[in-house]
């Protein structure tokens, strides 16, 4: 069982989790060149784990659960560490983390009230995540004094990431509201059907 769970793809995902504390330590210590290498390796591992899983036909529930956890853990840690060092503004970090927290809480509430509903990533959500990743790469590259990565370039990625984060957050809330309303209608319809069936049964027996 353990061998089936620890597939090569899942091992790559676990390696990405191991990159998280290493990246945070390097950023806090101001070693941005090494942090950039670690972040690039983490981004590469994100591509590789999915490619390996599809190539070897080893998609698993563990991998499905681990992949977003590894992504969000790295993203959260990176924004916090870079904000702590003053490379990224705190308002952007709070915005990114608040959006993720709002989506998670909303999904949990809907699941508890109306039953489980899968929240598949939207096109706008994927664009937001891409913008956030690019912003992190540019921020670390700026700290590492990579040529052509100026403060204006960094500022541009900050505002693009912020705009897409806000837009995708609002979009997810609209989708959640629609799904919750639809689920409530289904529950009400099901209850009405059961009640009607019960009345017909009692009338027949009587």
C-alpha positions, 0 to 999 in steps of 0.5 A, spaced: 500 500 500 505 504 501 509 503 495 503 504 491 502 511 495 509 513 494 509 513 486 515 517 483 510 523 482 508 523 489 515 523 491 516 529 487 510 533 490 513 531 497 520 534 495 516 540 493 514 540 500 521 540 503 523 546 499 518 550 503 523 551 509 529 551 505 526 557 501 524 561 507 530 560 510 534 563 504 530 569 503 530 571 511 537 570 510 537 575 504 541 569 500 536 571 494 540 567 488 540 561 492 532 562 494 531 563 486 534 556 484 530 553 490 524 557 487 525 555 480 526 547 482 520 548 486 516 550 480 519 545 475 517 540 480 510 542 480 510 541 472 514 534 473 509 531 478 503 531 473 507 529 467 510 523 471 503 521 473 500 522 466 506 518 463 506 512 468 499 512 469 500 513 476 494 518 478 492 517 485 488 520 491 494 522 495 497 525 489 491 529 488 491 531 495 498 533 496 499 537 489 495 543 491 497 543 499 504 543 496 503 549 492 499 553 497 504 552 502 510 554 498 506 560 495 504 562 502 511 561 505 514 565 499 509 571 500 510 571 508 518 571 507 518 576 502 514 581 505 518 580 512 524 582 508 520 588 505 521 585 497 513 585 497 508 589 500 504 586 506 498 589 503 499 584 497 501 578 501 494 579 506 490 580 499 493 573 496 492 569 503 485 572 504 483 570 498 485 563 499 482 563 506 475 566 503 475 560 498 477 555 503 472 557 508 466 558 503 467 551 500 467 548 507 461 552 509 457 550 502 460 542 503 457 542 510 450 545 509 449 543 502 453 537 501 460 536 498 461 540 491 467 540 487 471 547 486 474 546 479 479 551 478 476 557 473 480 560 467 481 566 471 483 562 477 489 559 473 491 566 471 491 569 478 495 563 480 500 564 474 500 572 476 502 570 483 507 565 481 511 570 476 510 575 481 514 571 486 519 569 481 520 577 479 521 579 486 526 573 488 530 575 482 529 583 484 532 581 490 538 577 487 539 583 482 538 579 476 539 584 470 533 587 467 529 586 473 528 593 475 523 596 481 518 598 475 518 591 473 517 588 480 511 593 481 508 591 474 507 584 477 505 586 483 499 590 481 497 585 475 497 579 481 493 584 485 488 585 480 487 578 478 487 576 485 481 580 487 478 579 480 478 571 481 476 572 488 470 575 486 469 570 481 469 564 486 464 568 490 459 569 485 460 561 483 459 559 490 453 563 491 450 560 485 452 553 487 449 554 494 443 557 491 442 551 486 444 546 492 438 549 496 433 548 491 435 541 490 434 540 497 428 543 497 425 539 491 427 533 494 424 534 501 418 536 497 418 530 493 419 526 499 413 529 503 408 528 497 410 521 497 409 520 504 402 524 503 400 519 498 402 513 502 398 515 508 392 516 503 393 510 500 393 506 507 387 510 509 
